[in-house]
Amino acid sequence: MLITILHFCLVAVALLLVAHIVKGFEVRDFGSALIAALVLGLANVLIRPILAFFSAPFNWVTFGLFTFVIDGALLKLVAELIEGFKVKSWTAAIIGAVLLSIISGVLHAVLLK
């Protein structure tokens, strides 16, 4: 249970860091980032497998890079649902998805291993 809470806190921190790096990617405060991390986790469990299934041919052709488009779409979806979390463009969403993946991966590797 503690690991799960730490996981969502690290994703929230990663969202805040991405918001400082990417123009058009905005997070109001840590509370908004934490709620966005929770909803993003839920979207990754419920919606991402469906999108991945239907986009499998695109993923094969792009050697898996289309996954970042799926992640960007999920970020835009979560931004529509959460007040205090905004993603203004598809470019910001895709770049944010790439950076979020890198930053959260580094944070998890350093702090949870």
Secondary structure, DSSP 4 states (H G I P E B T S, - for coil): -HHHHHHHHHHHHHHHHHHHHSTTEEE--HHHHHHHHHHHHHHHHHTHHHHHHHTHHHHHHTTTTHHHHHHHHHHHHHHHHSTTEEE-SHHHHHHHHHHHHHHHHHHHHHH--
